[in-house]
Amino acid sequence: MKADHKNVTLSLPEPLLRKFRVYAAKQNKSMTNIMTEAIERMVQPDDEYEAARKRLIEGMRNARDLGTGGKITWTRDELYDELFKG
């Protein structure tokens, strides 16, 4: 085990633990390795979401000027007619 790892205690129902041991053996991986990968996948989306949110906000702040002065010059009905009836 790496020096930067910490031990934790995990309590699982016996039937699940048996299935987990079999699963790990079939994957030719340790139970620790499988749990590490699973936990990394669980927390990674939060990191990806935050990065995507920051990119979106930055994109909105740096959006190009379309010459509208920030005012909407069309109605919903006009847009619908242009897109779907035009």
Summary of the structure (lengths in Angstrom):
residues: 86
radius of gyration: 25.7
end to end distance: 66.1
largest distance: 66.5
contacts: 127
relative contact order: 0.05
helix: 64%
strand: 0%
